[in-house]
Amino acid sequence: MNKQIWLSPPHMGGTEQKYINEAFDSNWIAPLGPNVTAFETAIETFLEQECYVAALSSGTAAIHLALLLAGVKQNDEVLCQTFTFAATVNPVTYLGAHPIFIDSEPQTWNMCPVLLEKAIKERIAIGKKPKAIIVVHLYGMPAKILEIVALAQKYKIPLIEDAAEALGSTVNNQQCGTFGDFGILSFNGNKIITTSGGGALICKDKASKDKAVFLATQARDQAPHYQHTQIGFNYRMSNVLAGIGRGQMEVLRARIKARRDNFNFYKKALQDTSLEFLEAPFQFTSNRWLTCFLVPSYQIREKIRLYLQQQNIESRPLWKPMHLQPVFKNCISYENGTSERLFNLGLCIPSGSSLTSSERNRVVEVLKKRLGFK
Ligand SMILES: *Cc1c(COP(=O)(O)O)cnc(C)c1O
């Protein structure tokens, strides 16, 4: 049997172990420490904009803190992209707030600015001005972020940018995660770089970062004893894991290149088939975290998926939109059918930065065979 080809496995660069060893040698195993600071600085440098980054235990924790910093409270409404992974939306419910789902547009597969404005206007008209917007750059493709920033500013609503899948993606050469009031990153095991588990919050000013770090370390007041005047969380990244992050930052550009190469390879090799790849709009660059395509029907999608599985090739349908999730069935949504169509017709194929050319060729051969090309 052929060796398993995974969708997006971790890919270490080589120096991660060195930074972990430093943490061990200095006994800096406790949270915080030099690796955390160096990892944060490396991210800030990469992002090229003035920003302040807090390394956290997960991307989900980063979204939770961003919502808190944006002032979201119980019973508030938060406008969320529906086409995403549940982690984008779950933290809204941790605060007792209500997600309202906004469908996508077909050019980027991300939040539709037209529907967003419709929702903002309607909610304001009934006296329920949304307290935050969460936009996502799904699969690494930037959302129409300039239009969404303009709407957030026009209506004075804090904007949170979920760039968990989009580290290194840009619009007009500006990095995703730096457009909103807050940006979030994830370093979970399947992301473009990983710390095995981890995330980061990107802030526009130092005061916000300080507040985030305060909340992430149990909200401890300045005092010789342990004193608390508000509820905190245990969300900081550990110094050991930040060591992995430091090593991964050194290879990030190579990882982006490898993922983009995968996409270009697949697109070219499959250009004569019925598979449809998402092109980046002018001035948009996707890190191509996962290569995805659309097929003509749900039945064909399932045939391809099951055939790949038989051949030991991992693939995955596109994210199931949140407004179709049983857990969110009572939430309000603004729909246009785009995300549902993407969910029915889309598939992600192996896209890791460690994918070899013989593995890529095997994926293409199997796809072509199933599509009836050979
Ligand atoms: C991975 C991911 C997250 C959550 O990050 P974790 O680090 O796994 O908590 C959030 N949003 C999106 C779109 C993601 O893909």
The ligand as an SDF file (V2000), in Angstrom:
LIG
                    3D

 15 15  0  0  0  0  0  0  0  0999 V2000
   -6.8510   27.2300   13.5070 C   0  0  0  0  0  0  0  0  0  0  0  0
   -7.8480   28.3160   13.4290 C   0  0  0  0  0  0  0  0  0  0  0  0
   -8.2530   29.0280   14.5750 C   0  0  0  0  0  0  0  0  0  0  0  0
   -7.9150   28.6370   15.9800 C   0  0  0  0  0  0  0  0  0  0  0  0
   -6.6130   28.5110   16.3180 O   0  0  0  0  0  0  0  0  0  0  0  0
   -6.1650   27.5110   17.4760 P   0  0  0  0  0  0  0  0  0  0  0  0
   -4.7340   27.8910   17.6660 O   0  0  0  0  0  0  0  0  0  0  0  0
   -6.3310   26.1210   16.9590 O   0  0  0  0  0  0  0  0  0  0  0  0
   -6.9830   27.7920   18.6790 O   0  0  0  0  0  0  0  0  0  0  0  0
   -9.1250   30.0890   14.4070 C   0  0  0  0  0  0  0  0  0  0  0  0
   -9.5950   30.4370   13.2090 N   0  0  0  0  0  0  0  0  0  0  0  0
   -9.2470   29.7650   12.1040 C   0  0  0  0  0  0  0  0  0  0  0  0
   -9.8000   30.2300   10.7930 C   0  0  0  0  0  0  0  0  0  0  0  0
   -8.3810   28.6750   12.1760 C   0  0  0  0  0  0  0  0  0  0  0  0
   -8.0890   27.9910   11.0650 O   0  0  0  0  0  0  0  0  0  0  0  0
  1  2  1  0
  2  3  1  0
  2 14  2  0
  3  4  1  0
  3 10  2  0
  4  5  1  0
  5  6  1  0
  6  7  2  0
  6  8  1  0
  6  9  1  0
 10 11  1  0
 11 12  2  0
 12 13  1  0
 12 14  1  0
 14 15  1  0
M  END
$$$$
